[in-house]
Amino acid sequence: MKPFLLLVASLFIFPSALATTIYTWTDSDGLVHYSQQAPIGVDAKQISSDDIEPRKIGTASAVRKTAEKEPESDLAKSAKVIKEKDAKQAESICENAKHSMSLLDTYNRLTRKDPVTGEDVAMTEEDKQAARAENAERVKLFCN
């Protein structure tokens, strides 16, 4: 029982033993400095670390820059024309792009036709990423 009481008593005494002396001063630019070592040639105020009230870190939210609207791409312009003139073709492009995205997301081993030889060639991860980006753009342009 005695060791337990000694432990509880030390928990109340110990935090104050951790308190250190901190020196604070303001420079000619108005910047406040804190240090555990006394500065030379500066009139510094001596405080205890127990006197400093901790503050939350990261309370200010990041501000997102407003992006300038990019000029409309040629693909976006042609998509707009296709959607206006031929709704069936736009719907077909949309469905094909969705189907391609589904295939790209479902299967690991995919092949494509080589444009030069016409042979089936295994798609690399870079090819898949490029195809995903292309089809995502088509879905964005033709399905909305």
Order of alpha helices (4+ residues) and beta strands (2+ residues): alpha-beta-beta-beta-alpha-alpha-beta-beta-alpha
